[in-house]
Amino acid sequence: MAEHGKTAQANIGVVGLAVMGSNLARNLASREGNTVAVYNRSPERTDTLMEEHGDAGFIASKTIEEFVDSLSKPRTAIIMVQAGKGTDAVISQLADLFEEGDIIVDGGNANFHDTIRREHDLKEKKLNFVGTGISGGEEGALKGPSIMPGGSAEAWETLGPILKSIAAVAEGEPCVTHIGTDGAGHFVKMIHNGIEYADMQLIAESYDLLRRVGGHEPAAIAKVFEEWNKGELESYLIEITAEVLKQVDEKTGKPLVDLIVDQAGSKGTGVWTVQNSVGLGVPVGGIAEAVFARAVSSKPDQRAAVQKTLKNRPEIQDPGENFEDDVQKALYASKMVAYAQGFDAIIAGAKEYGWSIDKGAVAKIWRGGCIIRAQFLNRIVDAYENDSTIATLLEDEYFAKAVADGEDAWRRIVAKAALSGIPVPGFSSALAYYDSLASERLPAALIQGQRDFFGAHTYKRTDSDKVFHTLWSGDRSEIETEPSTH
Ligand code: 6PG
């Protein structure tokens, strides 16, 4: 097929050559067995890639038709453009030119609902659509990301070896696995990002406490994080935190962190995690608080107004003994909770959307390449290997012990933060979640009573399987009834 003058010789193509796309294309080209076709809507990016890295042997095209002609069958193209309308436009162009059995891969941070829709639409044209989460940022794309593909088993047969060739490697295994059908890959990537938000928030709270209660400067706190990175908290995010805290501003000689505006941005995947988890009935408080904390930080007017009104702030508490150790333990315990909540959301999503997701395999591919990569992921692998039916990760022996060992420190830290007026929404919501699960009785009983009072929503009794309603506005006798449907 060479109507447009190209020989079909590339086994993989990349559309969209901004940094992520270029780096992924370079990664692909650097691996044995791959010949990579590249295309970008505006030719400048293609020219830049060819000027700077043309020796990698790319087959560059000026038109989408040429690009398609340069791909061998089954044609496989990875789209690396901005999520949303841009993706739909490229999909539609490729779908017009691709033939039965060809594979369109979306490697952006797409909303998994869009991925389900796109897969469904393209299936009607007998095309394979694979929504793929790719984590690791620019460097990961170039050197080896963690890859979370969804889509059909048929597409995985062709795509699997290609993705394995470029993925990060952790303990000898490539950080890629077929997550499940249609939107499963983007769903799991979304949860990855939700956990990433929680992890970052917990680290940020630790820094704030070490600074404001501990009285340490950023450079000293960097050293604390470097130390922590040698133990069970070892992770990419802890590592880069130390790097950021060490950075000194050239102009002023001050720690850079003191010059960065304290308003955290976001691109949406954290919000999606919360929206979808709440819709699935999964309490992901740790992730939600991380999303809210970014939102609060980005409300300068409200912050200024409250700061003006509230003059008497509480006094910062004395750190007391072992403060650093306490923060470390509180961080680890809260992190356990965040991961437990994230995996709960994966389990609920799999059930709702009919995906068969291997939770241990997900933990394995997060050990390398991605933003939340950490040694600790092995503990999740072990937990599900021991018993894949556990009700929560917190039930697993390792997790239960980690949380129990940190419990006293966790409580001291949350109390000290509250008394000092330092916000620790991540730590405190994780502790509240843990205490909720650990409480034999919850005040939810009273909420059921209130609901029955104002809305006849009914309740169950502890001593019966039946459903009841109290005639609150009548003689307050109790009747057996049907569950409320309103
Ligand atoms: C990754 C990152 C990546 C990106 C997020 C950050 O896994 O490589 O999660 O996807 O950095 O989009 O999102 P925010 O801008 O929302 O923090």
Residues whose N, C-alpha, C, O or C-beta is under 5 A from the ligand:
A	BS01	6PG	I134 S135 G136 G137 N193 G265 S266 K267 G268 T269 I371
